Amino acid sequence: MSSSTGAVDAVAVARLHQLYGRQSHLIDGGDASGWAQTFTDDGEFHSPSYPEPVSGTDELIAFAERFHAGARAANEVHRHVITNVAIDEADDGASTVRAYLQIVATSVGGDSRLVRMTTFTDRVVLDGDRWRIVRRDVRRDDTA
């Protein structure tokens, strides 16, 4: 883990926070295509919670559709809660973002429970006027 203070300007920080807030709302709300568009066209998603990495827009859409359908089938509402966002600027104009990600499930008419607590590391690039994720690596908190 880098200890860099990463001189990232305030506008970039605000826009990246917006990316993560929007991304959470998109996947939780069932907008699979919108969620996939937060990644580059060849974007990658790697998580030990799923059997295979996902890459490219079509696979990302299918992944998000399965996530939302799984919550509905369980009669639950799932929420992605992203906190402790730390942004480091890389030499090549891209940035590395590290954050904590909680997934909370609420049974319709019932209680909420923490499904998983993870940390993710994203490589993000400015694509035109918006930040997009090139690669996301998720790590469960119970692993080294």
C-alpha positions as CSV (number, residue, x, y, z in Angstrom):
1,M,0.0,0.0,0.0
2,S,1.3,3.4,-0.9
3,S,1.9,6.0,1.7
4,S,1.9,8.8,-0.9
5,T,-0.1,11.9,-0.1
6,G,-0.8,12.1,-3.8
7,A,-1.3,15.7,-4.8
8,V,-4.8,15.4,-6.4
9,D,-6.7,18.7,-7.0
10,A,-10.0,19.3,-5.3
11,V,-12.0,19.2,-8.5
12,A,-10.7,15.7,-9.3
13,V,-11.4,14.6,-5.7
14,A,-15.0,15.8,-6.0
15,R,-15.6,14.3,-9.4
16,L,-14.2,10.9,-8.2
17,H,-16.4,11.0,-5.2
18,Q,-19.3,11.6,-7.6
19,L,-18.3,8.7,-9.7
20,Y,-18.4,6.3,-6.7
21,G,-21.7,7.6,-5.4
22,R,-23.3,7.4,-8.9
23,Q,-21.8,4.0,-9.5
24,S,-23.4,2.6,-6.2
25,H,-26.8,4.1,-7.1
26,L,-26.7,2.6,-10.6
27,I,-25.9,-1.0,-9.6
28,D,-28.2,-0.9,-6.6
29,G,-31.0,0.6,-8.7
30,G,-30.7,-2.0,-11.4
31,D,-29.2,0.3,-14.1
32,A,-26.7,-2.3,-15.4
33,S,-25.8,-0.4,-18.5
34,G,-25.2,2.8,-16.6
35,W,-23.0,1.0,-14.1
36,A,-21.0,-0.6,-16.9
37,Q,-20.4,2.8,-18.4
38,T,-18.5,3.9,-15.3
39,F,-15.8,1.5,-16.6
40,T,-13.7,2.0,-19.7
41,D,-14.9,-0.1,-22.7
42,D,-12.3,-2.7,-21.9
43,G,-12.7,-2.2,-18.1
44,E,-12.1,-5.1,-15.7
45,F,-13.7,-6.2,-12.4
46,H,-11.8,-8.7,-10.3
47,S,-13.4,-10.0,-7.0
48,P,-12.9,-13.2,-5.0
49,S,-16.6,-13.2,-4.3
50,Y,-17.2,-14.3,-7.9
51,P,-15.8,-17.2,-9.8
52,E,-14.3,-15.3,-12.8
53,P,-13.1,-11.8,-13.5
54,V,-15.4,-9.7,-15.7
55,S,-14.1,-7.5,-18.5
56,G,-15.6,-5.4,-21.3
57,T,-18.9,-3.6,-21.4
58,D,-21.1,-6.6,-22.3
59,E,-19.7,-8.7,-19.4
60,L,-20.0,-5.8,-17.0
61,I,-23.6,-5.3,-17.9
62,A,-24.4,-9.0,-17.5
63,F,-22.6,-9.0,-14.1
64,A,-24.6,-6.0,-12.8
65,E,-27.9,-7.6,-14.1
66,R,-27.1,-10.8,-12.2
67,F,-26.3,-8.8,-9.0
68,H,-29.6,-6.9,-9.1
69,A,-31.6,-10.0,-10.0
70,G,-30.0,-12.0,-7.2
71,A,-31.1,-9.3,-4.7
72,R,-34.7,-9.3,-6.0
73,A,-34.9,-13.1,-6.0
74,A,-33.8,-13.0,-2.3
75,N,-36.5,-10.4,-1.7
76,E,-33.8,-8.0,-0.6
77,V,-32.6,-4.5,-1.4
78,H,-28.8,-4.4,-1.7
79,R,-26.7,-1.2,-1.1
80,H,-23.1,-0.5,-1.9
81,V,-21.6,1.8,0.8
82,I,-18.2,3.2,-0.2
83,T,-16.2,5.1,2.4
84,N,-12.6,6.2,3.2
85,V,-11.8,7.0,-0.4
86,A,-8.1,7.7,-0.9
87,I,-6.8,9.0,-4.2
88,D,-3.2,8.9,-5.4
89,E,-2.2,10.5,-8.7
90,A,0.1,8.4,-10.9
91,D,2.8,9.7,-13.2
92,D,1.0,8.7,-16.3
93,G,-2.1,10.8,-15.7
94,A,-4.2,8.0,-14.3
95,S,-5.0,7.7,-10.6
96,T,-5.2,4.9,-8.1
97,V,-8.2,5.0,-5.8
98,R,-8.5,2.8,-2.7
99,A,-11.7,2.6,-0.6
100,Y,-13.7,0.5,1.7
101,L,-16.8,-1.1,0.3
102,Q,-19.6,-2.6,2.4
103,I,-22.5,-4.4,0.9
104,V,-25.6,-4.2,3.0
105,A,-28.7,-6.3,2.4
106,T,-32.1,-5.4,3.7
107,S,-34.9,-7.9,3.6
108,V,-38.1,-6.3,2.4
109,G,-40.1,-5.7,5.6
110,G,-37.2,-7.1,7.7
111,D,-33.7,-6.4,9.1
112,S,-30.5,-5.3,7.4
113,R,-27.3,-7.3,7.5
114,L,-23.7,-6.7,6.4
115,V,-23.1,-9.1,3.5
116,R,-19.4,-8.3,3.1
117,M,-16.8,-5.8,4.0
118,T,-14.1,-5.3,1.4
119,T,-11.4,-3.0,0.2
120,F,-11.1,-2.1,-3.5
121,T,-8.3,-0.6,-5.5
122,D,-9.2,1.0,-8.8
123,R,-7.1,2.3,-11.6
124,V,-9.0,5.3,-13.1
125,V,-8.4,7.5,-16.1
126,L,-9.9,10.7,-17.3
127,D,-11.8,9.9,-20.4
128,G,-12.8,13.2,-22.0
129,D,-14.5,15.0,-19.2
130,R,-15.3,12.1,-16.9
131,W,-13.4,9.6,-14.8
132,R,-13.8,5.9,-15.7
133,I,-12.5,2.8,-14.1
134,V,-9.9,0.7,-16.1
135,R,-9.6,-2.0,-13.5
136,R,-11.1,-2.8,-10.1
137,D,-9.5,-5.3,-7.7
138,V,-11.6,-6.2,-4.7
139,R,-10.2,-7.8,-1.6
140,R,-12.2,-9.3,1.2
141,D,-11.2,-8.1,4.7
142,D,-10.6,-11.6,5.9
143,T,-7.7,-12.2,3.4
144,A,-4.2,-10.9,3.5
